[in-house]
Amino acid sequence: MPTLLEYRNRLRSVRQTQQLTRAMKFVAAAQLRRAQSRVFAARPYAEEIVRVLRSAASRIETPYHPLLERRPEQRLLLIVLTADKGLCGAFNSNAIRRAGSFIRAHKDRELQLIAVGRRGRDAFRKQGHQLAGQYVDIFRHVDFHHAQEIARQAAALYTERKVDAVYAVYNEFKNVLTQKVMLETVLPIAPEVVAAEQQPALRPDISDYIYEDPPQAVFDRMLPRYLESEIFRILLESAAGEQAARMTAMDGATNNAADLIDRLTLEMNKVRQAAITKEIIEVVSGAAATAA
């Protein structure tokens, strides 16, 4: 049975850990507020540019840009986004597990990996996968040039026909308690299929676009911008999801530390009470023996 001194040392250690986890929770909460505002600001632009591109692509019979070309998916590129650090619950393991399922499902095809985040990079290295690219330490402050670098590499592989499709696995930020693991097709862009009852002439609530520039000029400008904005949004989603997962994990750790402190305090009081009772018995027994 542990001694009273051992209980006190254990309590001191748990209290220090609790202070650390509480501080990490507050830091993650502050970073989450900034990351959340950036995600909410990036989503409307990314969604609208995808809608415009799909609408434009549905109006042409043959692709005017290499990034619009659709071909049999024999060579795949998978971009996996994880965190650079741990202590964020199942955030990293969920993304790595989803990527592993995708790799096993397409084991008969040629697959290249781009790891964004230190945890994913280390996991894929241990599994023996060769990485076409790796980007670490970018989640300290996600900048647009990070998305441009990843987009340039993905676009180069696609236009050079080294890959036939580009997928991304990441944690989409839903709320503080929920991050959903997403598998998203980045390239090629699927043309929008508009049914007859959804035509703008019959549905005034659905907006349509009139394109003054030639299709080639529209796609030359918008497709690189789409790819950059989409990857930038994915980076922001992952960054916000990481901070939310870390805040939730640290909050749980702080509460668990409080429960452990209560249990250790109760056990320590029992040991101390037993020691006091033993001393009282020894004093009473000694006094009785002296009187006899």
TAUR-V405282 format. One record per residue. N is the residue number from 1. RES is the residue in three letters. SS is DSSP state (A for helix, B for strand, O for the rest). PHI is phi in whole degrees, 0 to 359 (* if undefined). NEAR is the number of other C-alpha atoms within 10 Angstrom. Layout:
n->N res->RES ss->SS phi->PHI near->NEAR
n->N res->RES ss->SS phi->PHI near->NEAR
//
This chain:
n->1 res->MET ss->O phi->* near->5
n->2 res->PRO ss->O phi->298 near->9
n->3 res->THR ss->O phi->277 near->11
n->4 res->LEU ss->A phi->297 near->16
n->5 res->LEU ss->A phi->295 near->10
n->6 res->GLU ss->A phi->295 near->12
n->7 res->TYR ss->A phi->298 near->17
n->8 res->ARG ss->A phi->295 near->14
n->9 res->ASN ss->A phi->295 near->11
n->10 res->ARG ss->A phi->294 near->15
n->11 res->LEU ss->A phi->297 near->20
n->12 res->ARG ss->A phi->298 near->13
n->13 res->SER ss->A phi->295 near->12
n->14 res->VAL ss->A phi->292 near->19
n->15 res->ARG ss->A phi->296 near->17
n->16 res->GLN ss->A phi->295 near->13
n->17 res->THR ss->A phi->296 near->15
n->18 res->GLN ss->A phi->297 near->21
n->19 res->GLN ss->A phi->298 near->13
n->20 res->LEU ss->A phi->293 near->14
n->21 res->THR ss->A phi->294 near->23
n->22 res->ARG ss->A phi->294 near->19
n->23 res->ALA ss->A phi->296 near->16
n->24 res->MET ss->A phi->295 near->19
n->25 res->LYS ss->A phi->296 near->24
n->26 res->PHE ss->A phi->293 near->14
n->27 res->VAL ss->A phi->295 near->14
n->28 res->ALA ss->A phi->297 near->21
n->29 res->ALA ss->A phi->295 near->18
n->30 res->ALA ss->A phi->294 near->13
n->31 res->GLN ss->A phi->291 near->18
n->32 res->LEU ss->A phi->295 near->22
n->33 res->ARG ss->A phi->300 near->13
n->34 res->ARG ss->A phi->291 near->11
n->35 res->ALA ss->A phi->295 near->24
n->36 res->GLN ss->A phi->294 near->22
n->37 res->SER ss->A phi->295 near->12
n->38 res->ARG ss->A phi->291 near->17
n->39 res->VAL ss->A phi->296 near->22
n->40 res->PHE ss->A phi->296 near->14
n->41 res->ALA ss->A phi->284 near->12
n->42 res->ALA ss->A phi->275 near->18
n->43 res->ARG ss->A phi->299 near->17
n->44 res->PRO ss->A phi->300 near->11
n->45 res->TYR ss->A phi->295 near->15
n->46 res->ALA ss->A phi->296 near->20
n->47 res->GLU ss->A phi->293 near->14
n->48 res->GLU ss->A phi->288 near->12
n->49 res->ILE ss->A phi->292 near->18
n->50 res->VAL ss->A phi->295 near->21
n->51 res->ARG ss->A phi->294 near->14
n->52 res->VAL ss->A phi->295 near->17
n->53 res->LEU ss->A phi->295 near->20
n->54 res->ARG ss->A phi->295 near->17
n->55 res->SER ss->A phi->296 near->18
n->56 res->ALA ss->A phi->292 near->19
n->57 res->ALA ss->A phi->294 near->21
n->58 res->SER ss->O phi->287 near->16
n->59 res->ARG ss->O phi->263 near->12
n->60 res->ILE ss->O phi->239 near->11
n->61 res->GLU ss->O phi->270 near->7
n->62 res->THR ss->O phi->237 near->10
n->63 res->PRO ss->O phi->294 near->15
n->64 res->TYR ss->O phi->256 near->17
n->65 res->HIS ss->O phi->216 near->15
n->66 res->PRO ss->A phi->300 near->16
n->67 res->LEU ss->A phi->286 near->21
n->68 res->LEU ss->A phi->266 near->21
n->69 res->GLU ss->O phi->292 near->16
n->70 res->ARG ss->O phi->250 near->14
n->71 res->ARG ss->O phi->215 near->11
n->72 res->PRO ss->O phi->303 near->7
n->73 res->GLU ss->O phi->275 near->12
n->74 res->GLN ss->O phi->258 near->14
n->75 res->ARG ss->B phi->236 near->18
n->76 res->LEU ss->B phi->242 near->21
n->77 res->LEU ss->B phi->240 near->23
n->78 res->LEU ss->B phi->243 near->26
n->79 res->ILE ss->B phi->259 near->26
n->80 res->VAL ss->B phi->247 near->24
n->81 res->LEU ss->B phi->252 near->28
n->82 res->THR ss->O phi->229 near->30
n->83 res->ALA ss->O phi->270 near->26
n->84 res->ASP ss->O phi->274 near->20
n->85 res->LYS ss->O phi->234 near->14
n->86 res->GLY ss->O phi->261 near->15
n->87 res->LEU ss->O phi->58 near->18
n->88 res->CYS ss->O phi->226 near->20
n->89 res->GLY ss->O phi->66 near->17
n->90 res->ALA ss->O phi->268 near->15
n->91 res->PHE ss->A phi->302 near->25
n->92 res->ASN ss->A phi->287 near->25
n->93 res->SER ss->A phi->296 near->16
n->94 res->ASN ss->A phi->295 near->18
n->95 res->ALA ss->A phi->293 near->23
n->96 res->ILE ss->A phi->294 near->23
n->97 res->ARG ss->A phi->295 near->12
n->98 res->ARG ss->A phi->294 near->16
n->99 res->ALA ss->A phi->295 near->25
n->100 res->GLY ss->A phi->298 near->14
n->101 res->SER ss->A phi->296 near->12
n->102 res->PHE ss->A phi->296 near->15
n->103 res->ILE ss->A phi->296 near->18
n->104 res->ARG ss->A phi->293 near->10
n->105 res->ALA ss->A phi->290 near->10
n->106 res->HIS ss->O phi->240 near->14
n->107 res->LYS ss->O phi->292 near->10
n->108 res->ASP ss->O phi->276 near->10
n->109 res->ARG ss->O phi->241 near->13
n->110 res->GLU ss->B phi->284 near->15
n->111 res->LEU ss->B phi->232 near->18
n->112 res->GLN ss->B phi->242 near->20
n->113 res->LEU ss->B phi->240 near->23
n->114 res->ILE ss->B phi->240 near->23
n->115 res->ALA ss->B phi->261 near->24
n->116 res->VAL ss->B phi->249 near->24
n->117 res->GLY ss->O phi->117 near->22
n->118 res->ARG ss->A phi->293 near->20
n->119 res->ARG ss->A phi->295 near->19
n->120 res->GLY ss->A phi->293 near->24
n->121 res->ARG ss->A phi->301 near->26
n->122 res->ASP ss->A phi->295 near->13
n->123 res->ALA ss->A phi->294 near->15
n->124 res->PHE ss->A phi->289 near->19
n->125 res->ARG ss->A phi->297 near->12
n->126 res->LYS ss->A phi->296 near->9
n->127 res->GLN ss->O phi->280 near->9
n->128 res->GLY ss->O phi->88 near->9
n->129 res->HIS ss->O phi->277 near->13
n->130 res->GLN ss->O phi->272 near->13
n->131 res->LEU ss->B phi->259 near->15
n->132 res->ALA ss->B phi->283 near->16
n->133 res->GLY ss->B phi->193 near->15
n->134 res->GLN ss->B phi->214 near->16
n->135 res->TYR ss->B phi->225 near->17
n->136 res->VAL ss->O phi->237 near->16
n->137 res->ASP ss->O phi->60 near->13
n->138 res->ILE ss->O phi->257 near->16
n->139 res->PHE ss->O phi->274 near->21
n->140 res->ARG ss->O phi->297 near->11
n->141 res->HIS ss->O phi->207 near->11
n->142 res->VAL ss->O phi->288 near->16
n->143 res->ASP ss->O phi->242 near->13
n->144 res->PHE ss->A phi->294 near->15
n->145 res->HIS ss->A phi->292 near->11
n->146 res->HIS ss->A phi->297 near->17
n->147 res->ALA ss->A phi->295 near->20
n->148 res->GLN ss->A phi->296 near->18
n->149 res->GLU ss->A phi->296 near->14
n->150 res->ILE ss->A phi->294 near->21
n->151 res->ALA ss->A phi->296 near->21
n->152 res->ARG ss->A phi->297 near->14
n->153 res->GLN ss->A phi->293 near->13
n->154 res->ALA ss->A phi->296 near->25
n->155 res->ALA ss->A phi->295 near->21
n->156 res->ALA ss->A phi->296 near->14
n->157 res->LEU ss->A phi->296 near->18
n->158 res->TYR ss->A phi->285 near->23
n->159 res->THR ss->A phi->290 near->15
n->160 res->GLU ss->O phi->276 near->10
n->161 res->ARG ss->O phi->62 near->13
n->162 res->LYS ss->O phi->279 near->16
n->163 res->VAL ss->O phi->225 near->23
n->164 res->ASP ss->O phi->253 near->22
n->165 res->ALA ss->B phi->200 near->25
n->166 res->VAL ss->B phi->236 near->22
n->167 res->TYR ss->B phi->241 near->18
n->168 res->ALA ss->B phi->226 near->20
n->169 res->VAL ss->B phi->246 near->23
n->170 res->TYR ss->B phi->204 near->29
n->171 res->ASN ss->B phi->264 near->27
n->172 res->GLU ss->B phi->276 near->23
n->173 res->PHE ss->B phi->283 near->26
n->174 res->LYS ss->B phi->259 near->14
n->175 res->ASN ss->B phi->203 near->13
n->176 res->VAL ss->O phi->298 near->18
n->177 res->LEU ss->O phi->263 near->12
n->178 res->THR ss->B phi->228 near->14
n->179 res->GLN ss->B phi->230 near->22
n->180 res->LYS ss->B phi->259 near->15
n->181 res->VAL ss->B phi->285 near->20
n->182 res->MET ss->B phi->245 near->15
n->183 res->LEU ss->B phi->245 near->19
n->184 res->GLU ss->B phi->239 near->14
n->185 res->THR ss->B phi->275 near->14
n->186 res->VAL ss->B phi->271 near->19
n->187 res->LEU ss->B phi->224 near->21
n->188 res->PRO ss->O phi->280 near->17
n->189 res->ILE ss->O phi->276 near->19
n->190 res->ALA ss->O phi->281 near->16
n->191 res->PRO ss->O phi->299 near->18
n->192 res->GLU ss->O phi->283 near->16
n->193 res->VAL ss->O phi->259 near->12
n->194 res->VAL ss->O phi->254 near->11
n->195 res->ALA ss->O phi->286 near->7
n->196 res->ALA ss->A phi->297 near->10
n->197 res->GLU ss->A phi->286 near->9
n->198 res->GLN ss->A phi->254 near->13
n->199 res->GLN ss->O phi->294 near->14
n->200 res->PRO ss->O phi->302 near->14
n->201 res->ALA ss->O phi->295 near->12
n->202 res->LEU ss->O phi->262 near->10
n->203 res->ARG ss->O phi->237 near->11
n->204 res->PRO ss->O phi->293 near->10
n->205 res->ASP ss->O phi->279 near->10
n->206 res->ILE ss->O phi->257 near->10
n->207 res->SER ss->O phi->280 near->9
n->208 res->ASP ss->O phi->238 near->13
n->209 res->TYR ss->O phi->236 near->9
n->210 res->ILE ss->O phi->249 near->6
n->211 res->TYR ss->O phi->261 near->9
n->212 res->GLU ss->O phi->277 near->8
n->213 res->ASP ss->O phi->284 near->9
n->214 res->PRO ss->O phi->298 near->9
n->215 res->PRO ss->A phi->306 near->16
n->216 res->GLN ss->A phi->300 near->11
n->217 res->ALA ss->A phi->293 near->12
n->218 res->VAL ss->A phi->298 near->16
n->219 res->PHE ss->A phi->288 near->22
n->220 res->ASP ss->A phi->299 near->14
n->221 res->ARG ss->A phi->274 near->10
n->222 res->MET ss->A phi->275 near->15
n->223 res->LEU ss->A phi->295 near->20
n->224 res->PRO ss->A phi->299 near->16
n->225 res->ARG ss->A phi->294 near->15
n->226 res->TYR ss->A phi->300 near->23
n->227 res->LEU ss->A phi->298 near->25
n->228 res->GLU ss->A phi->294 near->23
n->229 res->SER ss->A phi->292 near->23
n->230 res->GLU ss->A phi->292 near->22
n->231 res->ILE ss->A phi->292 near->22
n->232 res->PHE ss->A phi->297 near->25
n->233 res->ARG ss->A phi->297 near->25
n->234 res->ILE ss->A phi->297 near->26
n->235 res->LEU ss->A phi->299 near->26
n->236 res->LEU ss->A phi->293 near->29
n->237 res->GLU ss->A phi->299 near->25
n->238 res->SER ss->A phi->294 near->27
n->239 res->ALA ss->A phi->296 near->30
n->240 res->ALA ss->A phi->293 near->30
n->241 res->GLY ss->A phi->297 near->32
n->242 res->GLU ss->A phi->298 near->33
n->243 res->GLN ss->A phi->294 near->26
n->244 res->ALA ss->A phi->294 near->30
n->245 res->ALA ss->A phi->295 near->27
n->246 res->ARG ss->A phi->293 near->27
n->247 res->MET ss->A phi->298 near->29
n->248 res->THR ss->A phi->295 near->21
n->249 res->ALA ss->A phi->295 near->21
n->250 res->MET ss->A phi->289 near->24
n->251 res->ASP ss->A phi->295 near->19
n->252 res->GLY ss->A phi->296 near->16
n->253 res->ALA ss->A phi->294 near->19
n->254 res->THR ss->A phi->296 near->23
n->255 res->ASN ss->A phi->294 near->15
n->256 res->ASN ss->A phi->296 near->14
n->257 res->ALA ss->A phi->296 near->20
n->258 res->ALA ss->A phi->296 near->15
n->259 res->ASP ss->A phi->296 near->12
n->260 res->LEU ss->A phi->294 near->15
n->261 res->ILE ss->A phi->297 near->19
n->262 res->ASP ss->A phi->297 near->13
n->263 res->ARG ss->A phi->293 near->13
n->264 res->LEU ss->A phi->295 near->17
n->265 res->THR ss->A phi->296 near->16
n->266 res->LEU ss->A phi->296 near->12
n->267 res->GLU ss->A phi->296 near->15
n->268 res->MET ss->A phi->295 near->20
n->269 res->ASN ss->A phi->295 near->14
n->270 res->LYS ss->A phi->296 near->13
n->271 res->VAL ss->A phi->296 near->17
n->272 res->ARG ss->A phi->294 near->14
n->273 res->GLN ss->A phi->295 near->12
n->274 res->ALA ss->A phi->295 near->12
n->275 res->ALA ss->A phi->295 near->14
n->276 res->ILE ss->A phi->295 near->12
n->277 res->THR ss->A phi->298 near->12
n->278 res->LYS ss->A phi->296 near->12
n->279 res->GLU ss->A phi->295 near->12
n->280 res->ILE ss->A phi->297 near->12
n->281 res->ILE ss->A phi->298 near->12
n->282 res->GLU ss->A phi->295 near->12
n->283 res->VAL ss->A phi->295 near->12
n->284 res->VAL ss->A phi->296 near->12
n->285 res->SER ss->A phi->295 near->12
n->286 res->GLY ss->A phi->294 near->12
n->287 res->ALA ss->A phi->294 near->11
n->288 res->ALA ss->A phi->292 near->10
n->289 res->ALA ss->A phi->293 near->9
n->290 res->THR ss->A phi->293 near->8
n->291 res->ALA ss->A phi->293 near->7
n->292 res->ALA ss->O phi->285 near->6
//
